[in-house]
Amino acid sequence: MIDNKMTKKDTAYYHLPGLFEFYELYREFLPLFREHREYFYDWCEIGSIYGAPADCIWGGGRAGFGDNEPQEVLALMQEYGISARLTFSNSLIREEHLSDRRCNALCSLFEQSKGVQNGVIVYSDLLLDYLQKNYPGLYFVSTTTKVLTDFWQFLNEVKRDEFLYVVPDFRLNKVFDKLNTLSESQKDKVEFLCNECCWFGCKERKRCYEAVSRKNLGENCPEHYCTAPDANKGYRFSDAMTNPGFIGIQDIINEYLPMGFSNFKIEGRGLGSALILEFLLYYMTKPEYHIHVREKIYLDNMLDLF
């Protein structure tokens, strides 16, 4: 039940994947989003785009990729007034990793940029303390890779002043009775992961993320093999839509915005550009304009999305 005392939100802010990984796609999509705003729902905006380039030892969640220069990527975000987030959610950071030149250079660049504030998605408290001291101009997001499935642990995370946003585990997406107990300021910090395809009953999610963290650190570690039902199928958006934790556009309009929540994360850094485009179509584009957006992305620009 929705508490009528809660402040209804009018705008959903999407936090999109692939800052570096899908730079070429966003280079075509963002002008379209600006120049043909009539194609898109008037109740949504882009809150941020997140990601990390290849060879970042602070990286986590997924192994980053993308060959574009950070200055080029950041310039695109500045041109469209979009917050850029570095995904530095490695859970296994040690003291000796803090001096990494590449990651520090990225933080310095993103902190000094003009316009909208940029941020970092982080897991490690050691890294968080370091970033707060050395790059105070950045804001910080508590990563979903912490796998906070207990509501009270999640609530304690929301209460931490260090974080501007907190992304809970997707299995907390529908605990509306508890979510509705949050204050307005606490709701403003919550960023829901909408389109997770992971098995709802998964017990290995944390180990999966730890395996990615080890790889990003360059450690020689065994491959993590998912044992979930139908894991061999890979990511399918149609399957994600049947996940009990899935948040669709009707959920956003009819449940979350009226409850006072306004931040929604779309996953997909490890997927292909064609699938990212499908997310942009589903979550942001009016159905009657899907074909217009597809044609302009595919045909006008001859962009290789596969």
C-alpha positions as protocol buffer text, in pm:
chain_id: "A"
residue {
  index: 1
  type: MET
  ca { x: 0 y: 0 z: 0 }
}
residue {
  index: 2
  type: ILE
  ca { x: 129 y: 347 z: -89 }
}
residue {
  index: 3
  type: ASP
  ca { x: 161 y: 595 z: 193 }
}
residue {
  index: 4
  type: ASN
  ca { x: -26 y: 905 z: 73 }
}
residue {
  index: 5
  type: LYS
  ca { x: 199 y: 1119 z: 289 }
}
residue {
  index: 6
  type: MET
  ca { x: 495 y: 1031 z: 71 }
}
residue {
  index: 7
  type: THR
  ca { x: 608 y: 1279 z: -192 }
}
residue {
  index: 8
  type: LYS
  ca { x: 533 y: 1148 z: -540 }
}
residue {
  index: 9
  type: LYS
  ca { x: 814 y: 1183 z: -792 }
}
residue {
  index: 10
  type: ASP
  ca { x: 742 y: 1300 z: -1145 }
}
residue {
  index: 11
  type: THR
  ca { x: 1068 y: 1201 z: -1312 }
}
residue {
  index: 12
  type: ALA
  ca { x: 1255 y: 872 z: -1334 }
}
residue {
  index: 13
  type: TYR
  ca { x: 1631 y: 904 z: -1367 }
}
residue {
  index: 14
  type: TYR
  ca { x: 1800 y: 618 z: -1548 }
}
residue {
  index: 15
  type: HIS
  ca { x: 2159 y: 521 z: -1476 }
}
residue {
  index: 16
  type: LEU
  ca { x: 2277 y: 355 z: -1795 }
}
residue {
  index: 17
  type: PRO
  ca { x: 2558 y: 105 z: -1862 }
}
residue {
  index: 18
  type: GLY
  ca { x: 2862 y: 137 z: -2084 }
}
residue {
  index: 19
  type: LEU
  ca { x: 3034 y: 474 z: -2035 }
}
residue {
  index: 20
  type: PHE
  ca { x: 3345 y: 344 z: -2209 }
}
residue {
  index: 21
  type: GLU
  ca { x: 3213 y: 12 z: -2329 }
}
residue {
  index: 22
  type: PHE
  ca { x: 2935 y: 157 z: -2549 }
}
residue {
  index: 23
  type: TYR
  ca { x: 3072 y: 501 z: -2623 }
}
residue {
  index: 24
  type: GLU
  ca { x: 3000 y: 466 z: -2996 }
}
residue {
  index: 25
  type: LEU
  ca { x: 2635 y: 385 z: -2930 }
}
residue {
  index: 26
  type: TYR
  ca { x: 2587 y: 682 z: -2697 }
}
residue {
  index: 27
  type: ARG
  ca { x: 2762 y: 910 z: -2946 }
}
residue {
  index: 28
  type: GLU
  ca { x: 2471 y: 837 z: -3180 }
}
residue {
  index: 29
  type: PHE
  ca { x: 2192 y: 804 z: -2923 }
}
residue {
  index: 30
  type: LEU
  ca { x: 2247 y: 1118 z: -2715 }
}
residue {
  index: 31
  type: PRO
  ca { x: 2202 y: 1364 z: -3005 }
}
residue {
  index: 32
  type: LEU
  ca { x: 1883 y: 1178 z: -3094 }
}
residue {
  index: 33
  type: PHE
  ca { x: 1760 y: 1202 z: -2735 }
}
residue {
  index: 34
  type: ARG
  ca { x: 1820 y: 1578 z: -2738 }
}
residue {
  index: 35
  type: GLU
  ca { x: 1702 y: 1665 z: -3089 }
}
residue {
  index: 36
  type: HIS
  ca { x: 1394 y: 1439 z: -3096 }
}
residue {
  index: 37
  type: ARG
  ca { x: 1272 y: 1452 z: -2738 }
}
residue {
  index: 38
  type: GLU
  ca { x: 923 y: 1377 z: -2870 }
}
residue {
  index: 39
  type: TYR
  ca { x: 1038 y: 1020 z: -2939 }
}
residue {
  index: 40
  type: PHE
  ca { x: 1091 y: 958 z: -2569 }
}
residue {
  index: 41
  type: TYR
  ca { x: 879 y: 948 z: -2256 }
}
residue {
  index: 42
  type: ASP
  ca { x: 854 y: 1289 z: -2093 }
}
residue {
  index: 43
  type: TRP
  ca { x: 870 y: 1134 z: -1746 }
}
residue {
  index: 44
  type: CYS
  ca { x: 1228 y: 1006 z: -1776 }
}
residue {
  index: 45
  type: GLU
  ca { x: 1577 y: 1152 z: -1798 }
}
residue {
  index: 46
  type: ILE
  ca { x: 1932 y: 1017 z: -1802 }
}
residue {
  index: 47
  type: GLY
  ca { x: 2078 y: 1045 z: -1454 }
}
residue {
  index: 48
  type: SER
  ca { x: 2422 y: 905 z: -1535 }
}
residue {
  index: 49
  type: ILE
  ca { x: 2616 y: 667 z: -1754 }
}
residue {
  index: 50
  type: TYR
  ca { x: 2857 y: 432 z: -1577 }
}
residue {
  index: 51
  type: GLY
  ca { x: 3144 y: 205 z: -1670 }
}
residue {
  index: 52
  type: ALA
  ca { x: 3519 y: 158 z: -1680 }
}
residue {
  index: 53
  type: PRO
  ca { x: 3778 y: 116 z: -1954 }
}
residue {
  index: 54
  type: ALA
  ca { x: 3990 y: -193 z: -1995 }
}
residue {
  index: 55
  type: ASP
  ca { x: 4278 y: -270 z: -1756 }
}
residue {
  index: 56
  type: CYS
  ca { x: 4145 y: -90 z: -1447 }
}
residue {
  index: 57
  type: ILE
  ca { x: 4243 y: -286 z: -1139 }
}
residue {
  index: 58
  type: TRP
  ca { x: 3989 y: -98 z: -928 }
}
residue {
  index: 59
  type: GLY
  ca { x: 3714 y: -222 z: -1159 }
}
residue {
  index: 60
  type: GLY
  ca { x: 3449 y: -469 z: -1050 }
}
residue {
  index: 61
  type: GLY
  ca { x: 3112 y: -613 z: -1138 }
}
residue {
  index: 62
  type: ARG
  ca { x: 3219 y: -674 z: -1497 }
}
residue {
  index: 63
  type: ALA
  ca { x: 3553 y: -651 z: -1673 }
}
residue {
  index: 64
  type: GLY
  ca { x: 3556 y: -314 z: -1848 }
}
residue {
  index: 65
  type: PHE
  ca { x: 3643 y: -262 z: -2211 }
}
residue {
  index: 66
  type: GLY
  ca { x: 3654 y: 18 z: -2466 }
}
residue {
  index: 67
  type: ASP
  ca { x: 3939 y: 184 z: -2651 }
}
residue {
  index: 68
  type: ASN
  ca { x: 3823 y: 545 z: -2656 }
}
residue {
  index: 69
  type: GLU
  ca { x: 4031 y: 801 z: -2474 }
}
residue {
  index: 70
  type: PRO
  ca { x: 3891 y: 907 z: -2134 }
}
residue {
  index: 71
  type: GLN
  ca { x: 3902 y: 1274 z: -2241 }
}
residue {
  index: 72
  type: GLU
  ca { x: 3686 y: 1189 z: -2541 }
}
residue {
  index: 73
  type: VAL
  ca { x: 3437 y: 995 z: -2331 }
}
residue {
  index: 74
  type: LEU
  ca { x: 3416 y: 1268 z: -2069 }
}
residue {
  index: 75
  type: ALA
  ca { x: 3372 y: 1538 z: -2335 }
}
residue {
  index: 76
  type: LEU
  ca { x: 3064 y: 1357 z: -2467 }
}
residue {
  index: 77
  type: MET
  ca { x: 2910 y: 1345 z: -2120 }
}
residue {
  index: 78
  type: GLN
  ca { x: 2985 y: 1713 z: -2062 }
}
residue {
  index: 79
  type: GLU
  ca { x: 2833 y: 1809 z: -2396 }
}
residue {
  index: 80
  type: TYR
  ca { x: 2501 y: 1655 z: -2291 }
}
residue {
  index: 81
  type: GLY
  ca { x: 2517 y: 1744 z: -1922 }
}
residue {
  index: 82
  type: ILE
  ca { x: 2524 y: 1384 z: -1804 }
}
residue {
  index: 83
  type: SER
  ca { x: 2702 y: 1263 z: -1491 }
}
residue {
  index: 84
  type: ALA
  ca { x: 2978 y: 1012 z: -1565 }
}
residue {
  index: 85
  type: ARG
  ca { x: 3039 y: 736 z: -1312 }
}
residue {
  index: 86
  type: LEU
  ca { x: 3351 y: 525 z: -1286 }
}
residue {
  index: 87
  type: THR
  ca { x: 3270 y: 167 z: -1188 }
}
residue {
  index: 88
  type: PHE
  ca { x: 3546 y: 95 z: -936 }
}
residue {
  index: 89
  type: SER
  ca { x: 3362 y: -173 z: -738 }
}
residue {
  index: 90
  type: ASN
  ca { x: 3647 y: -420 z: -689 }
}
residue {
  index: 91
  type: SER
  ca { x: 3582 y: -590 z: -355 }
}
residue {
  index: 92
  type: LEU
  ca { x: 3939 y: -708 z: -299 }
}
residue {
  index: 93
  type: ILE
  ca { x: 4136 y: -383 z: -303 }
}
residue {
  index: 94
  type: ARG
  ca { x: 4446 y: -381 z: -84 }
}
residue {
  index: 95
  type: GLU
  ca { x: 4667 y: -94 z: 28 }
}
residue {
  index: 96
  type: GLU
  ca { x: 4921 y: -153 z: -251 }
}
residue {
  index: 97
  type: HIS
  ca { x: 4651 y: -110 z: -515 }
}
residue {
  index: 98
  type: LEU
  ca { x: 4565 y: 245 z: -413 }
}
residue {
  index: 99
  type: SER
  ca { x: 4861 y: 399 z: -598 }
}
residue {
  index: 100
  type: ASP
  ca { x: 4757 y: 262 z: -937 }
}
residue {
  index: 101
  type: ARG
  ca { x: 4838 y: 532 z: -1191 }
}
residue {
  index: 102
  type: ARG
  ca { x: 4564 y: 458 z: -1442 }
}
residue {
  index: 103
  type: CYS
  ca { x: 4280 y: 459 z: -1191 }
}
residue {
  index: 104
  type: ASN
  ca { x: 4409 y: 768 z: -1012 }
}
residue {
  index: 105
  type: ALA
  ca { x: 4444 y: 953 z: -1342 }
}
residue {
  index: 106
  type: LEU
  ca { x: 4084 y: 872 z: -1429 }
}
residue {
  index: 107
  type: CYS
  ca { x: 3960 y: 999 z: -1092 }
}
residue {
  index: 108
  type: SER
  ca { x: 4162 y: 1317 z: -1128 }
}
residue {
  index: 109
  type: LEU
  ca { x: 4026 y: 1380 z: -1476 }
}
residue {
  index: 110
  type: PHE
  ca { x: 3665 y: 1316 z: -1379 }
}
residue {
  index: 111
  type: GLU
  ca { x: 3689 y: 1522 z: -1062 }
}
residue {
  index: 112
  type: GLN
  ca { x: 3828 y: 1828 z: -1239 }
}
residue {
  index: 113
  type: SER
  ca { x: 3572 y: 1834 z: -1520 }
}
residue {
  index: 114
  type: LYS
  ca { x: 3338 y: 2130 z: -1537 }
}
residue {
  index: 115
  type: GLY
  ca { x: 2961 y: 2114 z: -1522 }
}
residue {
  index: 116
  type: VAL
  ca { x: 2766 y: 1827 z: -1371 }
}
residue {
  index: 117
  type: GLN
  ca { x: 2934 y: 1637 z: -1088 }
}
residue {
  index: 118
  type: ASN
  ca { x: 3080 y: 1296 z: -1166 }
}
residue {
  index: 119
  type: GLY
  ca { x: 3095 y: 995 z: -936 }
}
residue {
  index: 120
  type: VAL
  ca { x: 3245 y: 659 z: -851 }
}
residue {
  index: 121
  type: ILE
  ca { x: 3065 y: 331 z: -784 }
}
residue {
  index: 122
  type: VAL
  ca { x: 3255 y: 164 z: -503 }
}
residue {
  index: 123
  type: TYR
  ca { x: 3259 y: -149 z: -286 }
}
residue {
  index: 124
  type: SER
  ca { x: 3578 y: -130 z: -80 }
}
residue {
  index: 125
  type: ASP
  ca { x: 3577 y: 95 z: 227 }
}
residue {
  index: 126
  type: LEU
  ca { x: 3953 y: 116 z: 194 }
}
residue {
  index: 127
  type: LEU
  ca { x: 3915 y: 259 z: -155 }
}
residue {
  index: 128
  type: LEU
  ca { x: 3626 y: 481 z: -46 }
}
residue {
  index: 129
  type: ASP
  ca { x: 3836 y: 641 z: 229 }
}
residue {
  index: 130
  type: TYR
  ca { x: 4119 y: 697 z: -17 }
}
residue {
  index: 131
  type: LEU
  ca { x: 3891 y: 854 z: -277 }
}
residue {
  index: 132
  type: GLN
  ca { x: 3723 y: 1082 z: -25 }
}
residue {
  index: 133
  type: LYS
  ca { x: 4058 y: 1218 z: 86 }
}
residue {
  index: 134
  type: ASN
  ca { x: 4214 y: 1254 z: -259 }
}
residue {
  index: 135
  type: TYR
  ca { x: 3916 y: 1330 z: -484 }
}
residue {
  index: 136
  type: PRO
  ca { x: 3657 y: 1512 z: -270 }
}
residue {
  index: 137
  type: GLY
  ca { x: 3492 y: 1659 z: -580 }
}
residue {
  index: 138
  type: LEU
  ca { x: 3345 y: 1321 z: -675 }
}
residue {
  index: 139
  type: TYR
  ca { x: 3030 y: 1165 z: -531 }
}
residue {
  index: 140
  type: PHE
  ca { x: 3007 y: 799 z: -432 }
}
residue {
  index: 141
  type: VAL
  ca { x: 2762 y: 517 z: -501 }
}
residue {
  index: 142
  type: SER
  ca { x: 2740 y: 199 z: -295 }
}
residue {
  index: 143
  type: THR
  ca { x: 2748 y: -86 z: -544 }
}
residue {
  index: 144
  type: THR
  ca { x: 2491 y: -362 z: -585 }
}
residue {
  index: 145
  type: THR
  ca { x: 2783 y: -608 z: -589 }
}
residue {
  index: 146
  type: LYS
  ca { x: 2777 y: -593 z: -208 }
}
residue {
  index: 147
  type: VAL
  ca { x: 2473 y: -820 z: -247 }
}
residue {
  index: 148
  type: LEU
  ca { x: 2277 y: -657 z: 33 }
}
residue {
  index: 149
  type: THR
  ca { x: 1978 y: -893 z: 49 }
}
residue {
  index: 150
  type: ASP
  ca { x: 1894 y: -820 z: 413 }
}
residue {
  index: 151
  type: PHE
  ca { x: 1678 y: -508 z: 433 }
}
residue {
  index: 152
  type: TRP
  ca { x: 1826 y: -385 z: 760 }
}
residue {
  index: 153
  type: GLN
  ca { x: 2181 y: -412 z: 628 }
}
residue {
  index: 154
  type: PHE
  ca { x: 2066 y: -218 z: 323 }
}
residue {
  index: 155
  type: LEU
  ca { x: 1904 y: 45 z: 545 }
}
residue {
  index: 156
  type: ASN
  ca { x: 2229 y: 91 z: 739 }
}
residue {
  index: 157
  type: GLU
  ca { x: 2404 y: 143 z: 406 }
}
residue {
  index: 158
  type: VAL
  ca { x: 2149 y: 409 z: 308 }
}
residue {
  index: 159
  type: LYS
  ca { x: 2214 y: 588 z: 638 }
}
residue {
  index: 160
  type: ARG
  ca { x: 2586 y: 624 z: 558 }
}
residue {
  index: 161
  type: ASP
  ca { x: 2663 y: 986 z: 477 }
}
residue {
  index: 162
  type: GLU
  ca { x: 2946 y: 891 z: 241 }
}
residue {
  index: 163
  type: PHE
  ca { x: 2707 y: 767 z: -25 }
}
residue {
  index: 164
  type: LEU
  ca { x: 2486 y: 981 z: -246 }
}
residue {
  index: 165
  type: TYR
  ca { x: 2321 y: 667 z: -384 }
}
residue {
  index: 166
  type: VAL
  ca { x: 2289 y: 305 z: -272 }
}
residue {
  index: 167
  type: VAL
  ca { x: 2200 y: 19 z: -510 }
}
residue {
  index: 168
  type: PRO
  ca { x: 2036 y: -268 z: -321 }
}
residue {
  index: 169
  type: ASP
  ca { x: 2038 y: -628 z: -437 }
}
residue {
  index: 170
  type: PHE
  ca { x: 1759 y: -681 z: -690 }
}
residue {
  index: 171
  type: ARG
  ca { x: 1584 y: -919 z: -450 }
}
residue {
  index: 172
  type: LEU
  ca { x: 1485 y: -620 z: -236 }
}
residue {
  index: 173
  type: ASN
  ca { x: 1312 y: -447 z: -528 }
}
residue {
  index: 174
  type: LYS
  ca { x: 960 y: -555 z: -433 }
}
residue {
  index: 175
  type: VAL
  ca { x: 963 y: -545 z: -51 }
}
residue {
  index: 176
  type: PHE
  ca { x: 728 y: -248 z: -67 }
}
residue {
  index: 177
  type: ASP
  ca { x: 613 y: -272 z: 294 }
}
residue {
  index: 178
  type: LYS
  ca { x: 969 y: -212 z: 414 }
}
residue {
  index: 179
  type: LEU
  ca { x: 1069 y: 30 z: 136 }
}
residue {
  index: 180
  type: ASN
  ca { x: 773 y: 248 z: 226 }
}
residue {
  index: 181
  type: THR
  ca { x: 913 y: 300 z: 577 }
}
residue {
  index: 182
  type: LEU
  ca { x: 1206 y: 501 z: 437 }
}
residue {
  index: 183
  type: SER
  ca { x: 1208 y: 876 z: 476 }
}
residue {
  index: 184
  type: GLU
  ca { x: 1193 y: 1100 z: 170 }
}
residue {
  index: 185
  type: SER
  ca { x: 1566 y: 1175 z: 190 }
}
residue {
  index: 186
  type: GLN
  ca { x: 1643 y: 803 z: 219 }
}
residue {
  index: 187
  type: LYS
  ca { x: 1426 y: 723 z: -83 }
}
residue {
  index: 188
  type: ASP
  ca { x: 1617 y: 981 z: -282 }
}
residue {
  index: 189
  type: LYS
  ca { x: 1933 y: 775 z: -225 }
}
residue {
  index: 190
  type: VAL
  ca { x: 1793 y: 441 z: -341 }
}
residue {
  index: 191
  type: GLU
  ca { x: 1879 y: 330 z: -694 }
}
residue {
  index: 192
  type: PHE
  ca { x: 1700 y: 14 z: -801 }
}
residue {
  index: 193
  type: LEU
  ca { x: 1857 y: -239 z: -1039 }
}
residue {
  index: 194
  type: CYS
  ca { x: 1577 y: -298 z: -1290 }
}
residue {
  index: 195
  type: ASN
  ca { x: 1671 y: -565 z: -1541 }
}
residue {
  index: 196
  type: GLU
  ca { x: 1873 y: -830 z: -1359 }
}
residue {
  index: 197
  type: CYS
  ca { x: 1859 y: -1173 z: -1523 }
}
residue {
  index: 198
  type: CYS
  ca { x: 2038 y: -1358 z: -1242 }
}
residue {
  index: 199
  type: TRP
  ca { x: 1841 y: -1640 z: -1085 }
}
residue {
  index: 200
  type: PHE
  ca { x: 1633 y: -1502 z: -797 }
}
residue {
  index: 201
  type: GLY
  ca { x: 1746 y: -1788 z: -574 }
}
residue {
  index: 202
  type: CYS
  ca { x: 2117 y: -1750 z: -651 }
}
residue {
  index: 203
  type: LYS
  ca { x: 2352 y: -1817 z: -357 }
}
residue {
  index: 204
  type: GLU
  ca { x: 2676 y: -1756 z: -550 }
}
residue {
  index: 205
  type: ARG
  ca { x: 2631 y: -1395 z: -659 }
}
residue {
  index: 206
  type: LYS
  ca { x: 2901 y: -1264 z: -427 }
}
residue {
  index: 207
  type: ARG
  ca { x: 3150 y: -1532 z: -538 }
}
residue {
  index: 208
  type: CYS
  ca { x: 3077 y: -1444 z: -900 }
}
residue {
  index: 209
  type: TYR
  ca { x: 3165 y: -1079 z: -836 }
}
residue {
  index: 210
  type: GLU
  ca { x: 3475 y: -1177 z: -639 }
}
residue {
  index: 211
  type: ALA
  ca { x: 3597 y: -1378 z: -939 }
}
residue {
  index: 212
  type: VAL
  ca { x: 3567 y: -1065 z: -1156 }
}
residue {
  index: 213
  type: SER
  ca { x: 3755 y: -863 z: -893 }
}
residue {
  index: 214
  type: ARG
  ca { x: 4042 y: -1114 z: -896 }
}
residue {
  index: 215
  type: LYS
  ca { x: 4060 y: -1104 z: -1274 }
}
residue {
  index: 216
  type: ASN
  ca { x: 4075 y: -725 z: -1274 }
}
residue {
  index: 217
  type: LEU
  ca { x: 4361 y: -742 z: -1025 }
}
residue {
  index: 218
  type: GLY
  ca { x: 4544 y: -974 z: -1263 }
}
residue {
  index: 219
  type: GLU
  ca { x: 4535 y: -1268 z: -1026 }
}
residue {
  index: 220
  type: ASN
  ca { x: 4552 y: -1621 z: -1158 }
}
residue {
  index: 221
  type: CYS
  ca { x: 4222 y: -1762 z: -1039 }
}
residue {
  index: 222
  type: PRO
  ca { x: 3986 y: -2039 z: -1145 }
}
residue {
  index: 223
  type: GLU
  ca { x: 3695 y: -1950 z: -1371 }
}
residue {
  index: 224
  type: HIS
  ca { x: 3362 y: -1906 z: -1195 }
}
residue {
  index: 225
  type: TYR
  ca { x: 3091 y: -2116 z: -1358 }
}
residue {
  index: 226
  type: CYS
  ca { x: 2733 y: -2023 z: -1284 }
}
residue {
  index: 227
  type: THR
  ca { x: 2524 y: -2317 z: -1165 }
}
residue {
  index: 228
  type: ALA
  ca { x: 2187 y: -2144 z: -1188 }
}
residue {
  index: 229
  type: PRO
  ca { x: 1909 y: -2304 z: -1391 }
}
residue {
  index: 230
  type: ASP
  ca { x: 1940 y: -2216 z: -1763 }
}
residue {
  index: 231
  type: ALA
  ca { x: 2273 y: -2039 z: -1701 }
}
residue {
  index: 232
  type: ASN
  ca { x: 2396 y: -2167 z: -2036 }
}
residue {
  index: 233
  type: LYS
  ca { x: 2143 y: -1944 z: -2214 }
}
residue {
  index: 234
  type: GLY
  ca { x: 2324 y: -1626 z: -2115 }
}
residue {
  index: 235
  type: TYR
  ca { x: 2142 y: -1295 z: -2075 }
}
residue {
  index: 236
  type: ARG
  ca { x: 1801 y: -1268 z: -2238 }
}
residue {
  index: 237
  type: PHE
  ca { x: 1587 y: -962 z: -2179 }
}
residue {
  index: 238
  type: SER
  ca { x: 1272 y: -1172 z: -2219 }
}
residue {
  index: 239
  type: ASP
  ca { x: 1392 y: -1391 z: -1930 }
}
residue {
  index: 240
  type: ALA
  ca { x: 1482 y: -1087 z: -1720 }
}
residue {
  index: 241
  type: MET
  ca { x: 1125 y: -964 z: -1761 }
}
residue {
  index: 242
  type: THR
  ca { x: 998 y: -1278 z: -1586 }
}
residue {
  index: 243
  type: ASN
  ca { x: 1236 y: -1237 z: -1291 }
}
residue {
  index: 244
  type: PRO
  ca { x: 1045 y: -1164 z: -966 }
}
residue {
  index: 245
  type: GLY
  ca { x: 1275 y: -866 z: -913 }
}
residue {
  index: 246
  type: PHE
  ca { x: 1222 y: -713 z: -1258 }
}
residue {
  index: 247
  type: ILE
  ca { x: 1114 y: -349 z: -1268 }
}
residue {
  index: 248
  type: GLY
  ca { x: 933 y: -253 z: -1587 }
}
residue {
  index: 249
  type: ILE
  ca { x: 808 y: 84 z: -1702 }
}
residue {
  index: 250
  type: GLN
  ca { x: 458 y: 25 z: -1562 }
}
residue {
  index: 251
  type: ASP
  ca { x: 613 y: -59 z: -1225 }
}
residue {
  index: 252
  type: ILE
  ca { x: 808 y: 266 z: -1236 }
}
residue {
  index: 253
  type: ILE
  ca { x: 503 y: 474 z: -1328 }
}
residue {
  index: 254
  type: ASN
  ca { x: 247 y: 304 z: -1105 }
}
residue {
  index: 255
  type: GLU
  ca { x: 451 y: 192 z: -804 }
}
residue {
  index: 256
  type: TYR
  ca { x: 792 y: 350 z: -759 }
}
residue {
  index: 257
  type: LEU
  ca { x: 736 y: 712 z: -864 }
}
residue {
  index: 258
  type: PRO
  ca { x: 416 y: 740 z: -654 }
}
residue {
  index: 259
  type: MET
  ca { x: 607 y: 596 z: -357 }
}
residue {
  index: 260
  type: GLY
  ca { x: 875 y: 865 z: -395 }
}
residue {
  index: 261
  type: PHE
  ca { x: 1155 y: 667 z: -565 }
}
residue {
  index: 262
  type: SER
  ca { x: 1317 y: 814 z: -874 }
}
residue {
  index: 263
  type: ASN
  ca { x: 1649 y: 639 z: -950 }
}
residue {
  index: 264
  type: PHE
  ca { x: 1673 y: 328 z: -1164 }
}
residue {
  index: 265
  type: LYS
  ca { x: 1983 y: 142 z: -1279 }
}
residue {
  index: 266
  type: ILE
  ca { x: 1995 y: -53 z: -1604 }
}
residue {
  index: 267
  type: GLU
  ca { x: 2259 y: -328 z: -1613 }
}
residue {
  index: 268
  type: GLY
  ca { x: 2440 y: -442 z: -1925 }
}
residue {
  index: 269
  type: ARG
  ca { x: 2810 y: -350 z: -1936 }
}
residue {
  index: 270
  type: GLY
  ca { x: 2904 y: -705 z: -2034 }
}
residue {
  index: 271
  type: LEU
  ca { x: 2640 y: -732 z: -2307 }
}
residue {
  index: 272
  type: GLY
  ca { x: 2635 y: -619 z: -2670 }
}
residue {
  index: 273
  type: SER
  ca { x: 2534 y: -278 z: -2802 }
}
residue {
  index: 274
  type: ALA
  ca { x: 2229 y: -425 z: -2977 }
}
residue {
  index: 275
  type: LEU
  ca { x: 2088 y: -534 z: -2641 }
}
residue {
  index: 276
  type: ILE
  ca { x: 2168 y: -198 z: -2481 }
}
residue {
  index: 277
  type: LEU
  ca { x: 1968 y: -36 z: -2759 }
}
residue {
  index: 278
  type: GLU
  ca { x: 1676 y: -265 z: -2673 }
}
residue {
  index: 279
  type: PHE
  ca { x: 1695 y: -140 z: -2313 }
}
residue {
  index: 280
  type: LEU
  ca { x: 1693 y: 221 z: -2434 }
}
residue {
  index: 281
  type: LEU
  ca { x: 1392 y: 147 z: -2650 }
}
residue {
  index: 282
  type: TYR
  ca { x: 1196 y: -34 z: -2379 }
}
residue {
  index: 283
  type: TYR
  ca { x: 1269 y: 199 z: -2087 }
}
residue {
  index: 284
  type: MET
  ca { x: 1287 y: 537 z: -2258 }
}
residue {
  index: 285
  type: THR
  ca { x: 1125 y: 534 z: -2602 }
}
residue {
  index: 286
  type: LYS
  ca { x: 756 y: 563 z: -2688 }
}
residue {
  index: 287
  type: PRO
  ca { x: 649 y: 245 z: -2875 }
}
residue {
  index: 288
  type: GLU
  ca { x: 537 y: 436 z: -3184 }
}
residue {
  index: 289
  type: TYR
  ca { x: 890 y: 574 z: -3221 }
}
residue {
  index: 290
  type: HIS
  ca { x: 1087 y: 250 z: -3173 }
}
residue {
  index: 291
  type: ILE
  ca { x: 1130 y: 211 z: -3547 }
}
residue {
  index: 292
  type: HIS
  ca { x: 1246 y: 573 z: -3584 }
}
residue {
  index: 293
  type: VAL
  ca { x: 1518 y: 527 z: -3324 }
}
residue {
  index: 294
  type: ARG
  ca { x: 1626 y: 191 z: -3468 }
}
residue {
  index: 295
  type: GLU
  ca { x: 1648 y: 335 z: -3818 }
}
residue {
  index: 296
  type: LYS
  ca { x: 1851 y: 636 z: -3711 }
}
residue {
  index: 297
  type: ILE
  ca { x: 2092 y: 424 z: -3508 }
}
residue {
  index: 298
  type: TYR
  ca { x: 2125 y: 132 z: -3752 }
}
residue {
  index: 299
  type: LEU
  ca { x: 2071 y: 288 z: -4092 }
}
residue {
  index: 300
  type: ASP
  ca { x: 2171 y: 652 z: -4070 }
}
residue {
  index: 301
  type: ASN
  ca { x: 2498 y: 576 z: -3893 }
}
residue {
  index: 302
  type: MET
  ca { x: 2570 y: 223 z: -4011 }
}
residue {
  index: 303
  type: LEU
  ca { x: 2673 y: 146 z: -3655 }
}
residue {
  index: 304
  type: ASP
  ca { x: 2786 y: -211 z: -3602 }
}
residue {
  index: 305
  type: LEU
  ca { x: 2590 y: -318 z: -3295 }
}
residue {
  index: 306
  type: PHE
  ca { x: 2662 y: -688 z: -3299 }
}
